Amino acid sequence: MSFASLTRSSWLALFVSSAPPVAAQEVTVRGVVVDAETGAGIAGAEVLVRATQLRARTAAEGRFELAFPDLGGQLHLIVAATGYRTAERSIDPGAVATDTLTIALEPTYFELPGLTVTASRGNARPGEAPVSVAVMGRDELARRDVTSLNEALPFAQGVTFNAGQMDIRGSSGIARGVGSRVLMLLDGHRVLTGVGSAIDFGLLPLLDIERIEIVKGPHSTLFGTNAMGGVVNVITRPPVDGARTIVRGYYGIFDTPSERDFTDDRLSMQGIQIQHSRQIGEAGATIFVGREGSDGFRQNGDLQRWRLRAKTVFGAQSQTPWELFVNWKREDAQEFFTWLSPERPLEVDPSQLGDWKRNIDLVVGMTATPVVTPAMKLQLRPQAQHVRSKNHFHDNEDFHTSTRYGADVQVSRFTDGRHSFTTGAEATYTQISSNFLSPTPTVTDLAFFLQDEIEFSERVRGTTGVRLDMHSASSAERDVSVNPKVGLVYEPSDRLSLRTSLSRGYRAPSVAEQYSSTVVFGFRVIPNLELRGESAWAGEVGVTTTPYDWLWVDAGLFWSEYEGLIEVAGAPDQFLTFQFRNVAEARVRGLDAGAQVGLIPGKLTLGATYLLLDTEDKRTRRALSYRSTHNLTTTVSAWADRLALDVRYRSRADQVIAYPLDERGDITLLDLRMGATVLDMDVQAKIENLLQAEYVDVQERNPGATRSFRVTLTSRF
């Protein structure tokens, strides 16, 4: 028997053994989820049946329907929606089968998460996961008036940005777009670039986002490579609300200080996005087109971007939905490496003037749920990603194309009401052509994972899991990594949750790190075929509590030990030649805290995050480069965010790499936001860097953004 036949037989046996006997009678529960204060239906609420795989999502008027075999006895429903307190209700299916069940949710003073899916690859209530999870909902994204997700994520608890590169709890420094230690997902699909394994925020949607889930700490047990620092999952809304069109346009200008001015032209930014969603029979479809442009606030900062997105969901209200999406982006962006001089920080060396690159990305993915029973659910996620990139620099015209094919198979099972098993496998294959990779590789990744969530009692839950990753790149040794985890959650009350976990993270070297042979801004870089993956062990203890309706607090103490960190280092026995090498061992520990306070309910709220980092490079006994000890964000908002002040603060980075003698200091930025509704149109105004702070954006000789003014108009019809 062939391996493929054996695999198919094994999966078939698993499905047959997992499925319960077919019941003779089917029960249908119909209901509506409403706001307890207004009585209005709540769209997008999640309705789950505890200890089963059954779930439903409410439609536009808050209505839902659950059909399933008669399980006998009472059912325990869990109903959750962002901005509302989670409700639990026991029902007798026979008694409510002929009536419409009404479930009222109490609104909270601020936007707290409902259910999350990323931490456990399945639905979980806030406080049930043994790891720290931060959530940004669609309403908060809209209020923050951002043009890209990387403008909003710095306000998520535990997240910082280092010269544009996302960092969770100090796991990452600056790598200029090569080898992210944060895994980015779009509806559960990987969306890192093929050669650099970097996050491309320009490819991610904005108008149809339901929420963003940020899982902090090494999470490779479920998601594999790149999940060393954490996982970010961008979850979009199914098009179930009938026909709807959104038109959003913005225009802004940069206020360059006169002493730094380098052009007589007005530097501006502008964008237009149009999205239409509608139901077509049993299917829902969303189409999006967007055009954005910016002169940038500094010389050689021009950006031009086109984006297209299409998404179709079949059976969104059923137990077995099928979802297909296509994302496309073309981007032309100029490059700024370092300033011309301290006196002229917004200008580049004349030799670099006009340097630009073009990136074209296409991602096609599908999420299918072909089998759902009360005890088992099967999900399939095939995906293809094609990337084309070409530099038009004064010192190189490097180019590459990559095509990655992958699939993720996941089986979730409930047994005896206490155990929830998640098992699955992932496989990807990447083809590459390039003029700067030597040799030009092909890459294969295979993985198998298993997780068991155990309900010891109504108040105590545990999690164990393990994942085997195999990374194989041509002309290099195979990398094999085993990543286990264990976690425990104790909920002494509905308002208090305690958690602890220990897990291992892993990141395979990116193609660019392992095979690059090129000149970058005058520096020679050569391949390193002996480069291995990097890993980390991390533990945390944390607490989430809502002692009062007007106060929510989350805090976690964490400790991470990193081994074999990949960094740029001098090549052995070669003068002024560099390569990526496994050169560092490091420790990162600290405190990650956040709070939401309803100072005056409905009128004045305060949100704050604080990240304390204590880092050490074990080779030098110094702090890790580009990490700030103190990182703070604060948002004070009034009248439902019609007026808001955002504050970002980070202390001076103790260590940098390229120019350690350059002067550097703390960074404090204030943004002012205002909003109103005029003739059914949302009008927003935003001033970023209100006080015109002059600062270095963490990376040496890269100035931070000057003050800017932007107006955004959004119409829905």
C-alpha positions in Angstrom: 0.0 0.0 0.0 1.3 3.4 -0.9 2.0 6.1 1.7 -0.8 8.3 0.2 -3.3 5.4 0.3 -2.3 4.7 3.9 -2.7 8.3 4.8 -6.2 8.5 3.3 -7.2 5.3 5.1 -5.9 6.6 8.4 -7.9 9.9 8.1 -11.0 7.9 7.1 -10.7 5.7 10.1 -10.3 8.7 12.3 -13.5 10.3 11.0 -15.5 7.1 11.3 -14.3 6.4 14.8 -14.9 10.1 15.9 -18.4 10.5 14.6 -21.3 9.6 17.0 -24.1 7.3 16.0 -26.7 9.0 13.8 -29.6 10.1 15.9 -33.1 9.2 14.8 -34.4 12.7 15.6 -33.1 16.2 14.8 -33.6 19.2 17.1 -33.6 22.8 15.8 -33.1 25.7 18.2 -34.0 29.2 16.9 -33.2 32.3 18.7 -32.3 36.0 18.7 -29.5 37.8 20.5 -30.4 41.3 21.6 -28.9 44.3 23.5 -30.3 44.2 27.0 -30.6 48.0 27.2 -32.1 48.8 23.7 -33.6 45.5 22.6 -31.9 45.8 19.2 -30.6 42.6 17.6 -26.8 42.0 17.7 -25.3 40.9 14.4 -22.2 38.8 14.5 -22.6 37.3 17.9 -21.3 33.8 18.4 -23.5 31.1 19.9 -21.8 27.9 21.1 -23.0 24.7 22.6 -20.6 23.8 25.4 -18.7 20.4 25.0 -19.7 20.2 21.4 -18.4 21.5 18.0 -21.8 23.2 17.3 -21.8 26.9 16.8 -23.8 29.6 15.0 -23.3 33.3 14.1 -26.2 35.7 14.4 -27.4 37.5 11.2 -28.3 41.1 10.7 -31.2 41.2 13.2 -29.5 39.0 15.8 -31.2 35.8 14.7 -29.6 32.4 14.7 -30.5 28.8 14.2 -28.8 25.6 15.5 -29.8 22.2 14.0 -28.3 19.0 15.5 -29.1 15.4 16.5 -31.1 15.0 19.7 -28.3 14.7 22.3 -30.7 14.2 25.2 -30.8 16.3 28.4 -30.1 20.0 28.7 -27.7 22.0 26.5 -25.4 24.8 27.8 -25.2 27.8 25.5 -22.4 30.3 25.5 -23.2 33.6 23.7 -20.5 36.2 23.1 -20.1 39.5 21.2 -17.5 42.2 21.2 -18.5 45.0 23.5 -20.9 42.8 25.6 -20.6 40.6 28.6 -20.6 36.9 27.7 -23.8 35.2 28.6 -24.3 31.5 29.5 -27.7 29.8 29.5 -28.9 26.2 30.0 -31.9 25.1 27.8 -34.1 22.1 27.2 -34.0 21.6 23.4 -37.4 20.0 23.4 -39.0 22.8 25.3 -37.6 25.6 23.1 -37.9 23.8 19.7 -41.2 25.4 18.9 -40.4 28.9 20.3 -37.9 31.6 19.5 -35.3 31.9 22.3 -34.3 35.4 23.3 -30.9 36.0 24.8 -30.0 39.5 26.1 -26.4 40.6 26.4 -25.3 43.4 28.8 -23.2 46.0 27.1 -19.8 46.9 28.7 -18.5 50.4 29.2 -15.7 49.7 26.7 -15.0 47.3 23.8 -13.9 44.0 25.4 -13.4 40.8 23.3 -16.1 38.2 22.9 -14.7 34.8 21.7 -11.2 34.3 20.4 -10.0 31.5 18.1 -6.2 31.9 17.7 -4.9 30.9 21.1 -6.2 27.3 20.9 -7.2 27.0 17.1 -10.8 26.9 18.4 -13.4 29.1 20.1 -12.5 30.3 23.6 -13.9 32.9 26.0 -11.7 35.7 27.3 -9.9 34.3 30.3 -10.1 30.6 29.1 -6.7 30.6 27.3 -3.6 29.9 29.3 -1.6 32.5 27.3 -2.0 36.3 27.0 -4.3 37.4 24.2 -4.9 41.0 23.1 -7.9 41.9 20.8 -8.6 44.9 18.7 -12.2 45.0 17.4 -13.5 46.6 14.2 -15.0 49.6 16.1 -11.7 50.5 17.7 -10.0 50.3 14.3 -12.6 52.6 12.8 -12.3 55.1 15.6 -8.5 55.2 15.4 -8.8 56.4 11.8 -5.8 54.4 10.4 -4.8 53.9 6.8 -2.9 50.6 7.6 -3.0 48.1 10.4 0.6 49.0 11.5 -0.8 52.4 12.6 -3.2 50.7 15.0 -1.2 47.8 16.4 1.2 49.9 18.5 -1.7 50.5 20.8 -2.3 46.8 21.4 -1.1 45.5 24.7 2.4 44.0 24.5 3.2 45.3 21.0 5.8 47.8 19.9 7.2 48.7 16.5 10.9 49.2 15.7 11.4 51.3 12.6 8.3 49.6 11.1 9.0 46.1 12.2 6.5 44.5 14.6 7.8 43.3 18.0 5.9 41.4 20.7 7.3 41.5 24.2 10.8 42.3 23.0 11.3 39.3 20.8 12.4 41.3 17.7 14.8 44.1 17.0 15.3 45.5 13.5 15.9 43.2 10.5 14.7 45.5 7.7 12.0 43.2 6.5 13.9 39.9 6.8 12.8 37.1 9.1 9.8 38.2 11.2 9.6 36.6 14.7 5.8 37.4 14.7 3.6 35.2 12.5 0.9 37.1 10.6 -2.3 35.2 9.7 -5.3 36.3 7.6 -8.3 34.3 8.6 -5.9 31.5 9.8 -3.8 31.7 6.6 -0.1 32.6 6.6 0.6 35.9 4.8 4.4 36.3 5.3 6.4 37.1 2.2 8.0 34.1 0.6 11.7 35.0 0.4 12.0 37.4 3.4 9.4 35.8 5.6 8.4 39.3 6.6 5.0 41.0 7.4 3.6 43.0 4.5 0.9 45.3 6.0 0.0 46.6 2.6 -1.5 43.2 1.7 -3.9 43.1 4.7 -7.5 44.3 4.4 -9.0 47.2 6.5 -12.7 47.7 5.8 -14.0 44.2 6.5 -12.0 43.3 9.6 -14.1 41.8 12.4 -11.2 41.8 14.9 -7.4 41.3 15.3 -6.2 38.7 17.8 -2.6 39.0 19.2 -1.4 35.9 21.0 1.8 36.8 22.9 4.8 34.6 23.5 6.2 31.5 21.6 3.2 29.8 20.1 4.9 27.4 17.6 3.1 24.4 19.1 0.0 25.2 17.0 1.4 27.5 14.3 5.0 26.5 13.7 7.8 28.6 12.3 7.9 32.4 12.8 5.6 32.2 15.9 8.5 32.9 18.2 7.3 36.1 19.6 3.6 35.7 19.0 0.9 35.3 16.4 -1.4 38.0 14.9 -4.6 36.8 13.3 -6.6 39.3 11.2 -10.1 37.9 11.2 -12.5 39.3 8.6 -16.3 39.6 8.6 -18.5 37.2 6.6 -20.8 39.1 4.2 -24.1 38.2 5.9 -25.7 41.7 6.4 -27.3 42.0 3.0 -26.2 44.5 0.3 -23.9 47.2 1.7 -21.4 49.6 0.2 -18.6 51.4 2.0 -16.7 54.3 0.4 -13.8 55.7 2.4 -11.5 58.5 1.3 -8.8 60.5 3.1 -6.4 63.3 2.4 -3.6 64.6 4.5 -0.5 66.8 4.5 2.8 66.7 6.2 3.8 69.8 8.2 7.6 69.9 7.6 9.5 72.3 10.0 11.0 75.1 8.0 14.5 74.4 9.2 14.2 70.8 7.8 12.3 71.6 4.6 13.8 70.0 1.5 11.3 70.8 -1.2 9.0 73.6 -2.4 6.2 71.0 -3.1 3.5 70.3 -0.5 4.0 66.8 0.8 0.7 64.9 1.0 -1.1 61.6 1.4 -4.4 60.4 -0.1 -6.4 57.3 -0.6 -9.8 56.0 -1.7 -11.3 52.6 -0.9 -14.6 51.1 -2.1 -16.1 47.9 -0.8 -19.4 46.2 -1.7 -20.9 43.2 0.0 -24.1 41.4 -0.8 -25.9 38.1 -0.6 -26.2 36.0 -3.8 -28.5 33.1 -3.0 -26.9 31.1 -0.2 -23.6 32.8 -0.7 -22.2 36.1 0.5 -19.6 38.1 -1.5 -17.4 41.0 -0.8 -15.4 43.0 -3.4 -12.8 45.7 -2.5 -10.7 48.0 -4.5 -8.3 50.6 -3.1 -5.8 53.2 -4.3 -3.3 54.9 -2.0 -0.5 57.3 -2.5 1.9 59.4 -0.3 4.9 61.7 -0.9 6.2 60.7 2.5 7.5 63.1 5.1 11.1 62.7 4.0 13.0 62.7 0.8 12.7 59.5 -1.2 9.6 58.6 0.7 7.1 58.2 -2.2 4.6 55.3 -2.0 2.0 54.3 -4.6 -0.2 51.3 -3.9 -3.2 49.5 -5.6 -5.1 46.8 -3.7 -7.9 44.4 -4.8 -9.7 41.9 -2.6 -12.6 39.4 -3.2 -14.2 37.1 -0.7 -17.0 34.6 -1.0 -18.6 32.6 1.8 -21.0 29.8 1.1 -23.3 28.8 4.0 -22.0 31.4 6.4 -25.0 30.8 8.7 -24.6 27.0 8.5 -22.5 24.6 10.5 -20.3 23.8 7.4 -19.3 27.1 5.8 -16.9 27.4 2.9 -14.8 30.5 2.4 -12.7 31.6 -0.6 -10.6 34.8 -0.8 -8.2 36.5 -3.2 -5.9 39.4 -2.2 -3.8 41.3 -4.7 -1.4 44.3 -4.2 1.0 46.3 -6.4 3.2 48.7 -4.5 6.0 51.1 -5.7 7.9 52.4 -2.8 11.0 54.6 -2.6 13.8 53.6 -0.1 15.3 55.7 2.7 18.4 54.1 4.3 20.0 56.9 6.4 19.9 60.6 6.6 22.3 62.9 4.7 23.5 64.5 7.9 22.3 65.4 11.4 21.6 68.9 10.2 19.6 67.6 7.2 17.9 64.5 8.6 15.0 64.3 6.1 17.3 64.1 3.1 19.3 61.1 1.7 22.7 60.9 0.0 22.4 62.2 -3.6 23.6 58.8 -4.8 20.5 57.1 -3.2 18.0 59.6 -4.6 15.4 57.9 -6.7 16.0 54.4 -5.3 12.8 52.4 -5.4 11.3 48.9 -5.4 8.2 47.3 -6.8 6.4 44.5 -5.0 3.4 42.5 -6.5 1.7 40.0 -4.2 -1.2 37.6 -4.8 -2.7 35.4 -2.2 -5.5 32.9 -2.8 -6.9 30.9 0.1 -9.9 28.8 1.1 -11.2 27.7 4.5 -13.6 24.7 4.2 -15.5 23.0 7.0 -16.8 19.9 5.3 -17.6 17.8 8.4 -19.3 19.1 11.6 -20.9 16.8 14.2 -21.6 17.5 17.9 -18.3 15.7 18.6 -16.0 16.5 15.7 -15.1 19.2 13.2 -12.8 19.0 10.2 -11.3 22.1 8.6 -9.1 22.4 5.5 -7.1 25.5 4.5 -5.4 25.3 1.1 -3.5 28.4 0.0 -1.2 29.7 -2.7 0.9 32.9 -2.6 2.8 34.5 -5.4 5.3 37.3 -4.8 7.3 39.4 -7.3 9.8 41.9 -6.1 12.5 44.0 -7.9 14.9 46.6 -6.6 15.7 49.7 -8.7 18.6 50.9 -6.6 21.7 52.8 -7.5 23.9 49.8 -6.4 21.7 46.8 -7.2 18.7 45.6 -9.2 18.0 42.4 -7.3 14.8 40.7 -8.1 13.0 37.5 -7.0 9.7 35.7 -7.6 8.4 33.1 -5.3 5.3 30.8 -5.3 4.3 29.0 -2.2 1.7 26.3 -2.1 0.4 25.1 1.2 -2.4 23.3 3.1 -3.5 23.0 6.7 -5.7 20.2 7.9 -7.2 20.3 11.3 -9.5 17.9 13.2 -11.2 19.1 16.5 -12.8 16.5 18.7 -14.7 16.5 22.0 -14.7 13.3 24.1 -16.7 12.6 27.4 -17.3 16.3 27.9 -13.9 16.9 29.4 -11.3 16.6 26.6 -11.1 18.7 23.5 -8.5 17.3 21.1 -7.0 19.3 18.2 -4.9 17.4 15.7 -3.6 18.3 12.3 -0.9 18.7 9.8 0.6 21.4 7.6 2.6 21.2 4.4 4.1 24.0 2.2 6.3 23.9 -0.9 8.0 27.1 -2.2 9.5 27.6 -5.6 11.9 30.6 -6.2 13.7 32.3 -9.0 16.2 35.2 -8.3 19.4 36.8 -9.3 20.8 37.3 -5.8 20.2 33.9 -4.1 23.0 31.5 -4.4 22.1 28.8 -5.1 18.4 29.4 -5.9 16.6 27.1 -3.5 13.3 25.3 -3.2 11.8 25.0 0.3 9.6 22.3 1.8 8.0 22.5 5.3 6.0 19.7 7.0 4.4 19.7 10.4 2.2 17.6 12.7 0.5 18.9 15.8 -1.6 17.7 18.7 -3.3 19.6 21.5 -5.5 18.4 24.4 -7.6 20.9 26.3 -8.8 19.3 29.6 -11.6 20.6 31.8 -10.7 19.4 35.3 -13.7 21.2 36.8 -16.0 24.1 36.0 -13.2 26.5 37.2 -10.0 24.7 36.2 -8.8 24.0 32.7 -5.5 22.7 31.4 -3.8 22.5 28.0 -1.0 20.3 26.7 0.3 20.1 23.2 3.3 19.3 20.9 4.3 20.0 17.3 6.9 18.5 15.1 8.3 20.8 12.4 10.6 19.7 9.5 12.1 22.5 7.4 14.0 21.4 4.3 15.8 23.9 1.9 17.8 22.6 -1.1 21.6 22.5 -0.6 21.2 22.9 3.2 20.7 20.5 6.1 17.2 19.7 7.2 16.0 21.4 10.3 13.8 19.4 12.7 12.1 21.0 15.8 9.9 19.6 18.5 7.8 22.3 20.2 5.8 21.4 23.3 3.6 23.5 25.6 1.6 23.2 28.8 -0.8 25.6 30.4 -3.3 26.0 33.2 -6.3 28.4 33.8 -8.1 28.9 37.1 -11.3 31.0 37.2 -12.3 31.5 40.9 -15.2 33.7 39.7 -16.7 35.1 36.5 -14.8 38.3 37.0 -11.3 36.8 37.7 -9.1 34.5 35.7 -5.6 33.3 36.5 -3.3 31.7 34.0 0.2 30.1 33.6 2.0 28.5 30.7 5.3 27.1 29.5 6.0 26.8 25.7 8.7 26.5 23.1 9.0 28.6 20.0 10.8 28.1 16.7 11.7 30.0 13.6 13.3 28.5 10.5 15.8 30.7 8.7 14.2 32.7 5.8 15.4 32.2 2.3 16.9 35.7 2.3 18.9 35.0 5.5 20.3 31.7 4.3 21.0 32.3 0.5 21.5 36.0 -0.1 24.5 37.0 -2.2 24.3 40.7 -2.9 25.4 44.2 -2.1 23.0 46.2 0.2 23.8 49.9 0.6 27.4 49.2 0.0 27.8 46.2 2.3 28.6 42.8 0.8 26.4 39.9 2.0 27.2 36.2 1.3 25.1 33.0 1.8 25.3 30.8 4.9 24.1 27.3 4.1 24.9 26.1 7.6 22.4 28.5 9.1 20.0 26.7 11.5 16.6 27.8 13.0 16.4 29.7 16.2 14.3 28.8 19.2 13.0 30.0 22.5 11.5 28.7 25.8 9.0 31.0 27.5 6.9 31.0 30.6 4.3 33.4 32.0 1.9 33.9 34.8 -1.0 36.3 34.4 -4.3 37.6 35.5 -7.4 39.1 33.9 -10.0 40.7 36.1 -13.1 42.9 35.9 -13.6 43.9 39.6 -16.2 46.5 38.6 -18.2 47.1 35.5 -16.2 50.2 34.8 -12.7 48.6 35.3 -10.9 45.9 33.3 -7.3 44.9 34.0 -4.9 42.4 32.4 -1.3 41.7 33.5 1.3 39.1 32.8 4.9 38.4 34.0 6.9 36.6 31.3 10.4 35.1 30.9 11.9 34.0 27.6 15.2 32.3 26.9 16.4 32.5 23.3 18.9 30.2 21.6 20.7 30.4 18.3 19.2 33.8 17.4 19.9 34.8 13.8 21.7 38.1 13.3 23.9 39.8 10.7 27.6 39.2 11.7 31.0 39.4 10.0 31.8 36.4 7.7 34.8 34.4 9.0 38.1 35.4 7.6 36.5 37.9 5.1 37.1 41.7 5.5 33.9 43.9 5.3 31.8 40.9 4.3 28.7 39.9 6.3 26.3 37.0 6.5 23.4 35.9 8.7 24.6 33.6 11.5 23.4 31.8 14.7 25.4 34.1 17.0 23.2 35.1 19.9 21.7 33.7 23.1 19.5 36.0 25.0 17.1 36.5 27.9 14.0 38.7 27.8 11.7 39.1 30.8 9.3 41.7 32.0 5.8 42.9 32.7 3.0 43.2 30.2 -0.1 45.1 31.5 -3.2 46.8 30.2 -6.3 48.5 31.7 -9.6 50.0 30.5 -11.3 52.5 32.9 -14.8 54.0 32.4 -14.1 57.3 34.2 -17.5 58.7 33.3 -19.7 56.0 31.8 -20.5 56.8 28.1 -18.6 60.1 28.3 -15.0 59.6 29.3 -12.8 56.5 29.2 -9.2 55.7 29.7 -7.2 52.9 28.1 -3.5 52.2 28.8 -0.9 49.6 28.1 2.6 49.3 29.7 5.4 47.0 28.7 8.5 46.7 30.9 11.4 44.9 29.3 14.6 43.6 30.9 16.8 42.1 28.2 20.3 40.6 28.1 22.5 39.4 25.3 24.3 36.6 27.0 27.5 37.1 24.9 28.1 40.7 25.9 25.9 40.9 29.1 24.4 44.0 27.6 20.8 44.8 26.7 19.5 43.6 23.4 19.6 46.2 20.6 16.6 48.4 19.8 14.6 47.4 22.9 13.3 50.1 25.2 12.9 49.3 28.9 9.7 51.3 29.3 6.9 51.3 26.7 3.6 53.1 27.4 0.5 54.0 25.5 -2.5 55.9 26.7 -5.8 56.8 25.1 -8.2 59.2 26.7 -11.5 59.4 24.8 -14.7 61.4 25.3 -18.2 61.1 24.0 -17.8 57.6 22.4 -14.4 58.5 20.9 -15.7 61.7 19.2 -12.7 63.3 20.8 -9.6 61.4 21.8 -5.9 61.9 22.7 -3.4 59.1 22.1 0.0 59.1 23.8 2.9 56.9 22.9 6.1 56.8 25.0 9.2 54.6 24.9 12.4 55.2 26.8 15.8 55.5 25.2 17.1 52.3 23.6 20.1 51.2 25.6 21.8 49.5 22.7 21.9 50.0 18.9 24.1 48.3 16.3 25.3 50.6 13.5 26.0 53.9 15.1 26.2 53.5 18.9 27.8 56.9 19.5 24.9 58.8 17.9 22.8 60.8 20.4 19.4 59.2 21.2 16.7 59.8 23.7 13.2 59.0 24.9 10.3 59.3 22.4 7.0 60.9 23.4 4.3 61.4 20.7 0.8 62.8 21.0 -2.0 62.3 18.5 -5.3 64.1 18.5 -8.5 62.6 16.9 -11.9 64.1 16.3 -15.0 62.7 14.7 -18.6 63.6 13.9 -21.5 62.3 11.8 -22.7 64.7 9.1 -25.6 63.8 6.8 -25.1 60.1 7.5 -21.4 60.4 6.7 -18.6 59.8 9.2 -16.1 62.7 9.3 -12.8 62.2 11.1 -9.9 64.5 11.6 -6.5 63.5 12.9 -3.3 65.3 13.9 -0.4 63.0 14.4 2.7 64.1 16.3 0.7 67.1 17.6 3.6 68.7 19.4 6.0 68.3 16.4 8.5 66.2 18.4 11.8 65.7 16.6 13.2 62.2 17.2 15.0 59.2 15.8 12.6 56.4 15.0 14.6 53.8 17.0 16.9 52.9 14.1 19.9 55.2 13.9 19.9 58.1 11.4 16.2 57.5 10.5 14.1 60.4 11.5 10.6 59.9 12.9 7.5 61.3 11.2 6.8 65.0 11.3 3.5 66.4 12.3 0.7 65.6 9.8 -3.0 66.5 9.4 -5.5 64.1 7.8 -9.3 64.2 7.1 -11.2 61.0 6.4 -14.7 60.7 5.1 -16.6 57.4 5.3 -20.1 56.7 3.8 -22.1 53.5 4.1 -25.2 52.8 2.1 
